[in-house]
Amino acid sequence: MKLAFFLLLIAQLAFGLSASAQDDDPILMDTPDDFRKLEPDVIKAFNWLMDTPVGTEPETRNALHAFLITWATGTPDITIELKNKILPYMKQSECLVIFLGGYSVYALEHGGSVEPEDAALYATERVIEFYQANVGALGTNKDVEKFMKLKADGELKAYIKKHS
């Protein structure tokens, strides 16, 4: 329950911050078909966030955060499992959005029905990649660095599987 509230709070904050960056053409996410039509945009938004350094184009970044959070928490076709052992860095919003986006992209690229540990592993690897590229802007995060060590030691997959 706390997790759901936290995600909704982030979505509301991100949406509020990005409202001025949006055009007069709102993105509709009311029906299952609305969400399905946006699937290519989810992948594009995620790729943009991965490829664009933190601190660059903050209005666009905020709008894409809001979009990905709203889509990931609202789509009826994908259920993202959020576990504290896999997401100890949840309060780091940049990394959380990358996890949600990575999980969503993995599920979309694999037909929607995926093993949660496979999607969580993919998403965690994207968080590591993102963190390494942006550590200067994000600051040190011991939780992400723990996952980096697990990956370097070849133990990340086993850890994710155990805690999924």
C-alpha positions in Angstrom: 0.0 0.0 0.0 2.8 2.4 0.8 4.5 1.6 -2.5 1.3 2.3 -4.5 0.9 5.6 -2.7 4.5 6.5 -3.3 4.2 5.8 -7.0 1.0 7.8 -7.3 2.7 10.7 -5.4 5.7 10.6 -7.8 3.3 10.5 -10.8 1.3 13.5 -9.5 4.5 15.5 -8.8 6.0 14.6 -12.1 2.7 15.3 -14.0 2.4 18.7 -12.2 5.9 19.6 -13.1 5.4 18.7 -16.7 2.0 20.2 -17.3 3.5 23.4 -18.6 5.7 21.4 -21.0 2.8 19.6 -22.6 1.0 20.9 -25.8 -2.7 21.4 -26.0 -3.0 17.9 -27.4 -3.3 15.7 -24.2 -2.3 12.1 -24.1 -5.2 9.9 -23.4 -4.8 6.9 -21.1 -8.4 6.1 -20.3 -9.0 2.7 -22.1 -6.9 -0.4 -22.7 -6.7 0.7 -26.4 -5.3 4.1 -25.4 -2.5 2.3 -23.5 -1.8 -0.1 -26.4 -1.6 2.8 -28.9 1.1 4.4 -26.8 3.4 1.4 -26.6 5.8 2.6 -29.3 5.9 6.0 -27.4 6.8 4.1 -24.2 9.9 2.6 -25.9 10.9 6.0 -27.4 10.5 7.8 -24.1 12.5 5.1 -22.3 15.3 5.3 -24.9 15.4 9.1 -24.7 15.8 9.0 -21.0 18.5 6.4 -21.3 20.4 8.3 -24.0 20.0 11.8 -22.6 22.2 12.9 -19.6 20.4 13.9 -16.4 20.2 17.7 -16.3 19.6 18.0 -20.0 16.2 19.3 -21.1 14.6 19.1 -17.7 11.1 20.0 -18.9 11.2 17.1 -21.5 12.7 14.8 -18.8 9.9 15.7 -16.3 7.2 15.1 -19.0 8.6 11.8 -20.0 8.9 10.7 -16.3 5.2 11.6 -15.9 4.3 9.7 -19.1 6.2 6.6 -18.2 4.9 6.5 -14.6 1.3 7.0 -15.7 1.6 4.4 -18.4 3.4 1.8 -16.4 1.1 2.1 -13.4 -2.1 2.2 -15.6 -1.6 -0.2 -18.4 -3.8 -3.3 -18.0 -1.5 -5.5 -20.1 1.6 -5.4 -17.9 1.9 -5.9 -14.2 5.2 -4.6 -12.7 6.2 -6.3 -9.5 8.0 -3.9 -7.2 9.9 -5.6 -4.4 12.0 -3.7 -1.8 14.9 -6.1 -2.2 15.0 -5.4 -5.9 14.2 -1.7 -5.6 16.0 -0.5 -2.5 16.8 2.8 -4.4 13.1 3.6 -4.9 13.5 7.1 -3.4 15.9 8.0 -6.3 13.2 9.0 -8.8 15.5 8.9 -11.8 16.4 5.3 -11.2 12.9 4.3 -10.3 11.6 5.7 -13.6 14.4 3.8 -15.5 13.4 0.6 -13.7 9.7 1.1 -14.6 10.6 2.0 -18.2 13.0 -0.9 -18.5 10.5 -3.4 -17.1 7.8 -2.0 -19.5 10.1 -2.1 -22.5 11.2 -5.7 -21.8 7.5 -6.8 -21.5 6.5 -5.0 -24.7 9.4 -6.5 -26.6 8.5 -10.0 -25.3 4.8 -9.9 -26.0 3.6 -8.7 -22.6 3.5 -12.0 -20.8 7.0 -12.3 -19.2 8.5 -13.9 -16.1 8.8 -11.2 -13.5 12.4 -12.0 -12.7 13.5 -11.7 -16.3 11.9 -8.3 -16.7 13.3 -7.2 -13.3 16.8 -8.3 -14.3 16.5 -6.4 -17.6 15.2 -3.3 -15.7 17.9 -3.6 -13.1 20.6 -3.8 -15.7 19.3 -0.7 -17.4 19.3 1.1 -14.0 23.0 0.1 -13.6 23.8 1.4 -17.1 21.9 4.6 -16.5 23.5 5.2 -13.1 27.0 4.6 -14.4 26.4 7.2 -17.2 24.9 9.7 -14.8 26.6 9.2 -11.4 28.0 12.7 -11.5 24.6 14.2 -11.7 22.8 11.6 -9.5 25.4 11.3 -6.7 26.5 8.1 -5.2 23.9 5.5 -4.5 25.1 2.6 -2.4 22.0 0.5 -3.3 22.7 0.8 -7.1 26.4 0.2 -6.4 25.5 -3.0 -4.6 23.8 -4.2 -7.8 26.8 -3.2 -9.8 29.0 -5.4 -7.6 26.5 -8.3 -7.9 26.6 -7.9 -11.7 30.4 -7.8 -11.8 30.5 -10.9 -9.6 28.0 -12.7 -11.9 25.5 -12.9 -9.1 22.9 -10.4 -10.2 20.6 -12.8 -11.9 20.5 -15.2 -8.9 19.8 -12.3 -6.6 16.9 -11.0 -8.7 15.5 -14.6 -9.1 15.7 -15.2 -5.3 13.9 -11.9 -4.5 11.3 -11.9 -7.3 
